[in-house]
């Protein structure tokens, strides 16, 4: 009888766990540089989108629900790499699957909680600046 009572109490504790609280996130990229920017996003090597952003334009929108903000989330956004390319052929390559020497510096990758994300009007915008243009890499 004691074993049955212990099993019953254990079962009650297991059933009383709380589901984690989730939040809704919107993300996009804002070209805040003074140069035009091309953005190509990929999933498993397949081109998902190819957009051109003029100065002050935003694009590559994605929305998802999660326990915490993590930038462009692979499972809902279906993006695992992004190429940011300015008109002069320089830019950045960011990937969730591998480290790139052509990525943004100092943990400013769009696939994580980056200081480049700014919350504006309920949208986390990944801000591309004139400094990003000046520091961009020659892309292959």
N, C-alpha and C positions, 0 to 999 in steps of 0.2 A: 504494500500500500504506500509505503514511504517513497518508493521508486516512482510510482505513478504520480504522486503529488509533486515530486521534484521535476519530472518530465513535463507535467502540466505548467508549472511555474516557469520552467525554461522556455517552453513554447510561447507563453505569454510575453516574455521579454523579447524574444525574437520577432514577434508580430508587432511590437510597439516601436520599432525603429522609425525615425522620421525620414521622409524623402528629402533629398537636398533641395534647397531653394534655388530656382533658376531665374535668370534675368534675360531680357531681350536686348540684343546688341545690333546696331547698324554700323557698318564700316564702309569707308570709301577712301579714295586717294584724291587729294587736292593739289593741283599744280600751282604753288604759290611762288614759283620762280618767274623770271622774266623771259623765259624761253619756252617754246613748244616742246611737248613731251609725248612720246609714244610708249604705251604700256601694253605688253603682251603677257597674258597669263596662261599657264599650262596646268594640266592634270595628267600625270603618268605619261609625259612626253607629247601629249596632244594639245594643240592650240585651242584654248577655250574662248579667248577674246583678244581682240586687237583694236585698241582705241587710241585716238589722238586727243590730247588735252592741251588747249591753249591756256595762256595765263589766266589764273583764277577759275578755271574749270575743274570740276571733280568728276570722277567716274570709277568704274570697277566696284560697284555697290554690292554688298552682301549683308544678309541679316541672319541671325541665328540666336538660339537660346542656349545658355550655359550657366554653370555655377559662378564663373568669373570670366572677365574679359581676357581674350588671348589673341587679339588681332584677327587676321584672316584664318579662320578655323577650317582645317582640311575637310572634316566630315560634312559640314553644311555648305561651305563655299565651293568645294570641289576644285580648289586651287592648291598646287603644291610648289609652284615656282612662278616668279614674276620677273620680267625684264623691263627695266625702266631705261629708255633711250632718248637722249636729247637730239636735236637737229644736227649737232656736230659729230654724232656717232659715239659719243661718250655716254656712260650711264652706270647702271648697277644691275647685278643679277642676284636675286634673293631666292632661297629655296628652303623648304622645310625638310628635305631629305638629305642634303649634303651641305657642307661648308664650302663657301665660295670666296676666293680672294677678291672677287669683284662685288662683294656685298657692302651694304652700308656699315660704317664703323660703330664701335661702342654699343653693341646690343640695340641697334635701331632697326632691326629686321621687322618687316610687316607681319611675320608669323609668330609674334609673341607680344608681351606687354612692353611696348616701346615708348620711349619719350617722344617719338615723332608723332604719336597719336594724340590728337587734341579733341576733346569733347566739345562739339558745337551744334546746338539745336538738336540734341538727342542723336547725333551721329558722331562716331569716332572717326575723325579724318586723319589719314596718314599724310602729313604735310611734306611736300617736296619744295625745298627752298632754293634761293639763288646760291647759297653756300653749297648745297648738294650739286648744283651745276658746276661750280668752280672746282669741287673735289672729285668729280666723276672720273671713272676709269675708261680707258680705251676698250671698247667691247670687241669681241671677236666677230 
